[in-house]
Structures are given as structure tokens and as C-alpha cells.
Amino acid sequence: MLRKLVVVIAGVSILVSAALAGESLSPAPPSSRDKGAPAEVASTDSALEALLARMDAKARETKTLQADITVTNTENFSGRQSVRSGKIYVRKPSDLFLDLESPYPRKIWISSDAVTDYRPDLKTGDRVKLAAGAQRPQVIGLSTTADELRQSFNITLAPPNEKPKEYTLTLTPKENVKVDFTSADVEIDAATLLPVSIVQKNKDLDETKTYTFVAVKINPRLSDSLFEPKFPRDADIQEHEGEGWKGP
């Protein structure tokens, strides 16, 4: 169950920027270092840099986030799917609460030093104390910066259409970075500039995990109690120590 994760959000393996600023994504003029490079490559790189810069700018303004979330696991060979849904709450820099309601209740709290995963219907759960120096749970674009993303991922931006409805970022883990996917496509709505979906592909397991986000709210008022693990005294909570946590 325990695995070091570079990017985690409320138990889901990855979440993109809380929001992006509304400036145009038109590429900047080529710099001197672009001389001799194909024009299309230089243009795409400039557009990516502009997008990441706007993610950083918006992240500095974003303190909290709330959204409805659906997680769909697909076995690519058989087509078999499992679907979970609920709500996700984020508080910068590292507090996160995932309240899953379907197909069964499950509550997951993530803080800077621990992950608590609880099943209210069974009154059982696990609490993982994160090891000193372990990578802490992070949220892309909210508690991470573009530079931090580049340390762990190769990032590309799909060339948008003339009037795109969405922008697509593809993240590929660098060598020796331990995550539970081989690539992730992040869809960003062009009108709202909010995350729409994340499609994680695991080629080794031939699986796809899709996260969709709706009713996203930026900087809502969130009670401190949301981020405090709560369960009855007779609940069976197993204590663990480790480098990280794999997520649901």
C-alpha cells in the first residue's frame, strides 16, 4: 500500500492547477536561444512556458479549493470499470480532505505529516505517518510550482486549435520518479481555465484512471474541522509509517 508519490491530491494521484489566469496563451516571440530550432517547436515551447507561468501566478492567489470529483478505474483489456464519487477540499499549503460517498463511504485526510484513510461503514481505517524527508502531498499548480513540476515530469502542451475548448498538458514521469502512472493527460477548460479531467495511463498494468472535476470553487471558506480526522473511539485504526501513500 505504501509508495512514494510525487504528486498527490486528497488521495487521488494527481490534480492540476486550481485555476489559470485569463491572459492569452499566445506564444511569446522566440528568444535568441530558439534560433535554428523549428518554428513549430519554438512556438509550442513558448506557449507551454506562458501557460505554466500563468498557473504559478494563479496558484499564488489560490488558498482553498472545493469540487465534486469522480474517479473511474478502467481495465483496458476487459473494459471493466469501477466508479467512485464525492467531494474534494484543499487548503494551501498541504491540507486536503477527500469525502467519497459512492459506492461506499470513505474519508481521506492528508496533512503535511500524515495520511488517514477511514471507512465509516466498517469503522476501520489506516493512518500513515510520513517519514522524515519523504515527499509531501502536493497539488499541481496550487502547492507546487512549474519548476518543481519540471523536476519530476517532462511536460508537453498539445497544439491547441484556433478556438480551443480545452488545453491538454501531458506529464511523463522522469526516470527514478515513483508514481502509479506512466503518463497523465490534464484537460483545462479554455473558457473557465479550470481543470476538467485528468487521465492517468499505466501501461505496465494496462489500466486507465480518470478523474473528472465539476462545480469547482476557488477560495471558498472552509472550516478547520474539515481537515481534522474524525471517527468514534471504538474505530479500528491501524498505524503505519512509510515514505508515502498510494491513494484510493
C-alpha positions as CSV (number, residue, x, y, z in Angstrom):
1,M,0.0,0.0,0.0
2,L,2.9,2.4,0.7
3,R,4.6,4.1,-2.1
4,K,6.3,7.4,-2.5
5,L,4.2,9.8,-4.5
6,V,5.5,13.0,-6.1
7,V,2.1,14.5,-6.7
8,V,-1.0,13.7,-4.6
9,I,-4.3,15.3,-4.0
10,A,-6.6,14.0,-1.4
11,G,-5.7,10.5,-2.1
12,V,-6.1,10.8,-5.9
13,S,-2.7,10.6,-7.5
14,I,-2.8,14.0,-9.2
15,L,-4.7,17.2,-9.5
16,V,-3.9,20.0,-11.9
17,S,-3.9,23.8,-11.3
18,A,-6.7,25.2,-9.2
19,A,-7.2,27.7,-11.9
20,L,-5.2,29.6,-14.6
21,A,-5.1,33.3,-15.2
22,G,-7.1,34.7,-18.0
23,E,-4.3,36.1,-20.2
24,S,-3.9,34.9,-23.8
25,L,-1.8,31.8,-24.4
26,S,-0.3,33.2,-27.5
27,P,3.4,32.3,-27.7
28,A,6.0,34.9,-26.8
29,P,8.4,36.0,-29.5
30,P,11.3,33.5,-30.0
31,S,14.3,34.2,-27.8
32,S,17.9,34.1,-29.0
33,R,18.2,30.5,-27.8
34,D,15.4,29.5,-30.2
35,K,17.4,30.4,-33.3
36,G,17.9,27.5,-35.5
37,A,15.0,25.5,-33.9
38,P,12.0,24.6,-36.0
39,A,9.4,27.3,-35.8
40,E,6.6,25.0,-34.6
41,V,8.7,23.6,-31.8
42,A,9.8,27.0,-30.6
43,S,6.1,28.2,-30.7
44,T,4.9,25.2,-28.7
45,D,7.6,25.6,-26.1
46,S,6.8,29.3,-25.7
47,A,3.1,28.5,-25.3
48,L,3.9,25.9,-22.6
49,E,6.1,28.4,-20.7
50,A,3.3,31.0,-20.9
51,L,0.7,28.5,-19.6
52,L,3.0,27.4,-16.7
53,A,3.7,30.9,-15.8
54,R,0.0,31.7,-15.5
55,M,-0.5,28.6,-13.4
56,D,2.1,29.9,-11.0
57,A,0.5,33.3,-10.9
58,K,-2.9,32.0,-10.2
59,A,-1.7,29.5,-7.6
60,R,-0.2,32.4,-5.6
61,E,-3.8,33.8,-5.4
62,T,-5.5,30.5,-4.6
63,K,-5.7,29.5,-0.9
64,T,-8.6,26.9,-0.9
65,L,-10.4,24.8,-3.4
66,Q,-13.6,22.7,-3.4
67,A,-15.0,20.5,-6.2
68,D,-17.2,17.4,-6.9
69,I,-14.9,14.6,-8.1
70,T,-15.5,11.3,-9.9
71,V,-12.7,8.7,-10.1
72,T,-13.1,6.0,-12.8
73,N,-10.8,3.0,-13.0
74,T,-10.7,1.1,-16.3
75,E,-9.1,-2.3,-17.0
76,N,-8.2,-1.6,-20.7
77,F,-8.2,-5.3,-21.8
78,S,-11.6,-6.2,-20.3
79,G,-13.2,-2.8,-20.3
80,R,-14.3,-3.4,-16.7
81,Q,-14.8,-0.2,-14.8
82,S,-15.2,0.9,-11.2
83,V,-16.5,4.4,-10.4
84,R,-16.2,6.4,-7.2
85,S,-17.6,9.9,-6.5
86,G,-17.7,12.5,-3.8
87,K,-16.2,15.9,-2.9
88,I,-12.6,17.2,-2.5
89,Y,-11.4,20.0,-0.4
90,V,-8.0,21.6,-0.5
91,R,-6.3,24.1,1.8
92,K,-2.9,25.5,0.9
93,P,-0.2,24.5,1.5
94,S,-0.8,20.9,2.3
95,D,-4.2,20.1,3.9
96,L,-6.6,18.0,1.9
97,F,-9.8,16.1,2.5
98,L,-11.5,13.7,0.2
99,D,-15.1,12.7,1.1
100,L,-16.2,9.8,-1.1
101,E,-19.8,8.9,-1.0
102,S,-20.3,6.2,-3.7
103,P,-20.2,3.2,-4.0
104,Y,-19.4,3.3,-0.2
105,P,-18.4,6.0,2.2
106,R,-14.7,6.7,2.5
107,K,-13.0,9.6,4.1
108,I,-9.3,10.5,3.4
109,W,-7.4,13.3,5.2
110,I,-3.9,14.4,4.1
111,S,-1.7,16.7,6.1
112,S,2.0,17.6,5.9
113,D,2.9,14.7,8.1
114,A,0.2,12.0,7.8
115,V,-2.5,10.4,5.7
116,T,-5.7,9.0,7.4
117,D,-7.9,6.7,5.3
118,Y,-11.2,5.7,7.0
119,R,-14.3,3.6,6.2
120,P,-17.2,4.9,8.3
121,D,-19.4,2.0,7.4
122,L,-16.8,-0.5,8.7
123,K,-15.4,1.7,11.4
124,T,-11.9,0.7,10.2
125,G,-9.0,2.7,8.7
126,D,-5.3,3.3,8.4
127,R,-3.1,6.2,9.4
128,V,0.2,6.5,7.7
129,K,2.8,8.7,9.3
130,L,5.0,10.1,6.6
131,A,8.7,9.5,7.1
132,A,11.0,12.4,7.8
133,G,12.3,13.8,4.5
134,A,9.6,12.0,2.5
135,Q,7.9,13.8,-0.4
136,R,4.8,15.6,1.0
137,P,1.4,15.5,-0.7
138,Q,1.2,18.3,-3.3
139,V,-1.3,19.8,-5.7
140,I,-0.2,20.7,-9.1
141,G,-0.5,24.5,-9.6
142,L,-1.6,25.1,-6.0
143,S,1.2,23.8,-3.7
144,T,3.7,23.1,-6.5
145,T,5.5,25.5,-8.9
146,A,6.3,25.0,-12.5
147,D,10.0,24.5,-11.5
148,E,9.0,21.7,-9.0
149,L,6.9,20.0,-11.7
150,R,9.9,20.0,-14.1
151,Q,12.0,18.3,-11.5
152,S,9.7,15.3,-11.6
153,F,8.0,15.4,-15.0
154,N,8.6,16.0,-18.7
155,I,5.7,18.4,-19.7
156,T,4.3,19.0,-23.1
157,L,1.4,21.1,-24.3
158,A,-0.7,19.8,-27.2
159,P,-1.0,22.4,-30.0
160,P,-4.5,24.0,-29.5
161,N,-7.0,24.6,-32.2
162,E,-7.8,28.1,-33.3
163,K,-10.7,28.3,-30.9
164,P,-9.9,25.6,-28.4
165,K,-12.4,24.4,-25.8
166,E,-9.7,22.8,-23.8
167,Y,-5.9,22.8,-23.4
168,T,-4.1,19.5,-22.8
169,L,-1.0,19.1,-20.8
170,T,0.8,15.7,-20.8
171,L,3.0,14.8,-17.9
172,T,5.5,12.0,-18.2
173,P,7.5,10.9,-15.0
174,K,11.2,11.3,-15.2
175,E,13.5,8.3,-14.5
176,N,13.5,7.2,-10.8
177,V,10.3,9.2,-10.1
178,K,7.9,6.8,-8.4
179,V,4.2,7.4,-9.3
180,D,1.5,4.9,-10.2
181,F,1.1,6.1,-13.8
182,T,3.3,6.2,-16.9
183,S,1.7,9.3,-18.3
184,A,-1.1,11.8,-17.4
185,D,-3.2,14.0,-19.7
186,V,-4.6,17.0,-18.0
187,E,-7.5,18.8,-19.6
188,I,-8.0,22.5,-18.8
189,D,-11.2,24.2,-19.8
190,A,-10.4,27.2,-22.1
191,A,-13.4,29.2,-21.0
192,T,-13.1,28.9,-17.2
193,L,-9.4,27.9,-17.2
194,L,-10.2,25.3,-14.5
195,P,-9.3,21.6,-14.5
196,V,-11.8,19.4,-16.3
197,S,-10.3,16.0,-16.2
198,I,-7.1,14.0,-15.7
199,V,-6.5,10.8,-17.5
200,Q,-3.7,8.7,-16.0
201,K,-2.4,5.7,-18.0
202,N,-0.5,2.8,-16.6
203,K,1.0,0.9,-19.5
204,D,2.5,-1.8,-17.2
205,L,-0.8,-2.7,-15.6
206,D,-2.8,-1.8,-18.8
207,E,-5.1,0.4,-16.7
208,T,-6.5,3.9,-17.0
209,K,-7.6,6.1,-14.2
210,T,-9.8,9.1,-15.0
211,Y,-10.5,12.0,-12.6
212,T,-13.3,14.5,-13.5
213,F,-14.0,17.7,-11.6
214,V,-17.2,19.8,-11.7
215,A,-18.6,22.6,-9.6
216,V,-15.1,23.8,-8.8
217,K,-15.0,26.7,-6.4
218,I,-11.9,28.8,-5.8
219,N,-11.1,30.3,-2.4
220,P,-14.3,29.1,-0.6
221,R,-14.5,29.4,3.2
222,L,-13.5,26.0,4.6
223,S,-13.8,25.1,8.2
224,D,-10.8,24.0,10.1
225,S,-12.8,20.9,11.2
226,L,-13.0,19.7,7.6
227,F,-9.3,18.8,7.7
228,E,-9.3,17.1,11.2
229,P,-9.7,13.3,11.1
230,K,-12.8,12.3,13.0
231,F,-14.0,8.8,13.9
232,P,-15.5,7.1,17.0
233,R,-13.3,5.9,19.8
234,D,-14.1,2.3,19.1
235,A,-12.9,2.6,15.4
236,D,-10.1,0.2,14.4
237,I,-7.4,2.5,13.1
238,Q,-4.1,0.8,12.1
239,E,-1.0,2.9,12.5
240,H,1.8,2.7,9.9
241,E,5.0,4.5,9.0
242,G,6.3,5.0,5.5
243,E,7.6,7.2,2.7
244,G,4.2,7.9,1.2
245,W,0.8,6.6,0.3
246,K,-0.7,5.1,-2.9
247,G,-4.2,6.6,-2.8
248,P,-7.6,5.0,-3.5
